[in-house]
Amino acid sequence: MDLPVNPPVSPMLAKLVRELPVADRMAYEPKWDGFRGIVFRDGNEVELGSRNERPLTRYFPELVDSLEAELPERCVLDGEIVIAGPRGLDFDALLQRIHPAISRVQLLAERTPASFVAFDLLATGDADLRALPFARRRAELEDLLAGCGPPVHLTPLTTSPAVAQDWFARFEGAGLDGVVAKPADLAYVEGKRVMLKVKHERTADCVVAGFRWHKDGAGVGSLLLGLYDHEGTLHHVGVATSFPAATRRALAGELAPLAHDALHDHPWRRWAQAAASGDDGGQRLPGGASRWNAKDNLAWEPLRIERVTEVSYDNLQGDRFRHATHLVRWRPDRDPASCTYAQLERPVPEELARVFGA
């Protein structure tokens, strides 16, 4: 592969802001919830690079074929790999693709084919476009994709803050998790947070059912969170993390009394037993192996079901928090049994076709 911009490329990133930024010559796009992907095409060679600069090519064979068929012979695009399901974007289906068996990947490629949503152009032909302003790159991207069809899409774009605010409210039900803002004169800066993003943020009261040690072994790295369904079953819904060093150590001392004899009648006891036997029964367990790095130590320590914490979260993926949550405060006034799914706000679904056609 011999392009003006060759792999690996560290994608340009966005900084989180709390309100939609309004300024002259600002462009807005929906924020897609998938795998960030840099597409490199040089003739019959196509490579997909990830946000962490690892190749994704082997996990999306059907997308590689489509990109070779739809794109010009020499180009480099930035965008998002997504899978559209019946209720919007399906991030769980994407996670299933990170599998060591090529036969499994090929089966999933047939059952749940992926799409690519392009939102920037880094190179075309022999020209490196990264130094050009975003408005120029966007115009070139529109021309480049004018003849393309599904599963390759051009992300919607507007310069109207009112339209962007409407997207922020309406498109969440399709699985999108916010809006990205880009100044029209912005060059493409690899690995830097120079764009802006606005994401949904809400709070929920959750049971603290366990924790994982921080990698330095000196404190709590993350809290394991649970919510009860209407039948009284406690489900693992995600984690709270990103604690300062002092907080990690304080949490270890604060939670130590709750670890005593915690597994005796713990609602997740069978998960601990499955982890010990090496057979998880195909279920997603609190201590399960990471799909991205099987060497990650995700062993967890159970706690007695006595503590409740309020956490902030952005959105849901099925019955779980899509991203890690953040600790807001302890809730000693709440009974763990009162922490149910009923408190969660679920956005009204929006047809994904309307998003693609925005």
CORFEN-V684766 format. One record per residue. N is the residue number from 1. RES is the residue in one letter. PHI is phi as a letter, one per 30 degrees, with the letter a starting at -180 (999 if undefined). Layout:
N|RES|PHI  N|RES|PHI
This chain:
1|M|999  2|D|b  3|L|c  4|P|d  5|V|b  6|N|c  7|P|d  8|P|d  9|V|b  10|S|d  11|P|d  12|M|d  13|L|c  14|A|b  15|K|c  16|L|d  17|V|b  18|R|d  19|E|b  20|L|d  21|P|d  22|V|b  23|A|a  24|D|d  25|R|h  26|M|c  27|A|c  28|Y|b  29|E|b  30|P|d  31|K|c  32|W|d  33|D|c  34|G|a  35|F|c  36|R|d  37|G|b  38|I|c  39|V|c  40|F|c  41|R|b  42|D|b  43|G|i  44|N|c  45|E|c  46|V|b  47|E|b  48|L|c  49|G|c  50|S|c  51|R|d  52|N|c  53|E|i  54|R|c  55|P|d  56|L|c  57|T|e  58|R|d  59|Y|d  60|F|b  61|P|d  62|E|d  63|L|d  64|V|e  65|D|d  66|S|d  67|L|d  68|E|d  69|A|d  70|E|c  71|L|d  72|P|e  73|E|d  74|R|b  75|C|a  76|V|b  77|L|b  78|D|c  79|G|a  80|E|b  81|I|d  82|V|b  83|I|b  84|A|c  85|G|c  86|P|d  87|R|c  88|G|j  89|L|d  90|D|c  91|F|d  92|D|d  93|A|d  94|L|d  95|L|d  96|Q|d  97|R|d  98|I|d  99|H|b  100|P|d  101|A|d  102|I|d  103|S|d  104|R|d  105|V|d  106|Q|d  107|L|d  108|L|d  109|A|d  110|E|d  111|R|d  112|T|b  113|P|d  114|A|c  115|S|b  116|F|b  117|V|c  118|A|d  119|F|b  120|D|a  121|L|b  122|L|c  123|A|a  124|T|b  125|G|i  126|D|c  127|A|c  128|D|d  129|L|c  130|R|d  131|A|d  132|L|d  133|P|d  134|F|e  135|A|e  136|R|d  137|R|d  138|R|d  139|A|d  140|E|d  141|L|d  142|E|d  143|D|d  144|L|d  145|L|c  146|A|e  147|G|c  148|C|d  149|G|b  150|P|e  151|P|c  152|V|c  153|H|b  154|L|c  155|T|d  156|P|d  157|L|b  158|T|b  159|T|c  160|S|c  161|P|e  162|A|d  163|V|d  164|A|d  165|Q|d  166|D|d  167|W|e  168|F|e  169|A|d  170|R|d  171|F|d  172|E|d  173|G|d  174|A|d  175|G|j  176|L|d  177|D|c  178|G|k  179|V|b  180|V|c  181|A|c  182|K|b  183|P|d  184|A|d  185|D|c  186|L|d  187|A|d  188|Y|d  189|V|c  190|E|d  191|G|i  192|K|c  193|R|d  194|V|c  195|M|d  196|L|b  197|K|b  198|V|c  199|K|b  200|H|d  201|E|b  202|R|b  203|T|b  204|A|b  205|D|c  206|C|b  207|V|d  208|V|c  209|A|c  210|G|l  211|F|a  212|R|c  213|W|d  214|H|d  215|K|d  216|D|d  217|G|i  218|A|c  219|G|l  220|V|d  221|G|d  222|S|a  223|L|c  224|L|c  225|L|c  226|G|b  227|L|b  228|Y|c  229|D|d  230|H|d  231|E|c  232|G|i  233|T|d  234|L|d  235|H|c  236|H|d  237|V|c  238|G|k  239|V|b  240|A|c  241|T|b  242|S|i  243|F|c  244|P|d  245|A|e  246|A|d  247|T|d  248|R|e  249|R|d  250|A|d  251|L|d  252|A|e  253|G|d  254|E|d  255|L|c  256|A|e  257|P|d  258|L|d  259|A|d  260|H|d  261|D|h  262|A|d  263|L|d  264|H|e  265|D|b  266|H|d  267|P|d  268|W|c  269|R|e  270|R|d  271|W|d  272|A|d  273|Q|d  274|A|d  275|A|d  276|A|d  277|S|d  278|G|i  279|D|b  280|D|c  281|G|i  282|G|i  283|Q|c  284|R|d  285|L|c  286|P|e  287|G|c  288|G|d  289|A|d  290|S|d  291|R|d  292|W|d  293|N|b  294|A|d  295|K|d  296|D|d  297|N|d  298|L|c  299|A|d  300|W|b  301|E|c  302|P|d  303|L|b  304|R|d  305|I|d  306|E|b  307|R|c  308|V|b  309|T|b  310|E|c  311|V|b  312|S|c  313|Y|b  314|D|c  315|N|a  316|L|c  317|Q|b  318|G|i  319|D|c  320|R|b  321|F|d  322|R|d  323|H|b  324|A|e  325|T|c  326|H|b  327|L|d  328|V|c  329|R|a  330|W|d  331|R|b  332|P|d  333|D|d  334|R|c  335|D|d  336|P|e  337|A|d  338|S|d  339|C|d  340|T|b  341|Y|d  342|A|e  343|Q|d  344|L|d  345|E|d  346|R|c  347|P|d  348|V|d  349|P|e  350|E|b  351|E|e  352|L|d  353|A|d  354|R|d  355|V|d  356|F|d  357|G|c  358|A|d
